[in-house]
């Protein structure tokens, strides 16, 4: 059985936004805390704040895609590929991770 490579899970937001167009879902800190608890080292969690340029440096292509395509925030990307935009909660994020892990490792 192949060794499981950690998924890179990135949550993008803009701390200067007053609110969300379609409702934000659960707070990002809550989601991250529960992801860390559930997945440990099997996922690499990253937070990107579009209002903070230093947090965008490692994810320049993703940030460029968000801005060019005006993707709604918050946004979840896995391995640099956007998966959920505009509203998210722990259950939704967890389902994306589980689906990708199952597809990769059976």
Rosetta blueprint (number, residue, H / E / L):
1 X L
2 X L
3 X L
4 X L
5 X L
6 X L
7 X E
8 X E
9 X E
10 X E
11 X E
12 X E
13 X E
14 X L
15 X L
16 X L
17 X L
18 X L
19 X L
20 X L
21 X L
22 X L
23 X L
24 X L
25 X E
26 X L
27 X L
28 X H
29 X H
30 X H
31 X H
32 X H
33 X H
34 X H
35 X H
36 X H
37 X H
38 X H
39 X H
40 X H
41 X H
42 X H
43 X E
44 X E
45 X E
46 X E
47 X E
48 X E
49 X E
50 X L
51 X L
52 X L
53 X H
54 X H
55 X H
56 X H
57 X H
58 X H
59 X H
60 X H
61 X H
62 X H
63 X H
64 X H
65 X H
66 X H
67 X H
68 X H
69 X H
70 X L
71 X L
72 X L
73 X L
74 X L
75 X E
76 X E
77 X E
78 X E
79 X L
80 X L
81 X E
82 X E
83 X E
84 X E
85 X E
86 X L
87 X L
88 X E
89 X L
90 X H
91 X H
92 X H
93 X H
94 X H
95 X H
96 X H
97 X H
98 X H
99 X H
100 X H
101 X H
102 X H
103 X H
104 X H
105 X H
106 X L
